[in-house]
């Protein structure tokens, strides 16, 4: 089973967007086996945990996963994640037929 330490060790070989690695290839690099869909989901969960701890793991559909080389890399990924989150929240607001600011207010109240 893939561990957080294995993911960090593999990503240490992928610094900067030009060295990014797609999820399936990263799983194969870590496990030495053909990547399954479950393995790729586990990789994504581990990356989310590592990011929550403050590791500068970047990703973009065009580059794959990599460790930020500098603040610009990190900022680019943060903008991408923010825009993706806002898109999801906009969809929720539309489905609930409320404005995004109203939804944000509702979200604040539920904390």
Secondary structure, DSSP 8 states (H G I E B T S, - for coil): ---HHHHHHHHTT-BSGGG-B-HHHHHHHHHSS---HHHHHHHHHHHHHHHHTT--EEEETTTEEEE-SSHHHHHHHHHHHHHHHHHHHHHHHHHHT--HHHHHHHHHHT-
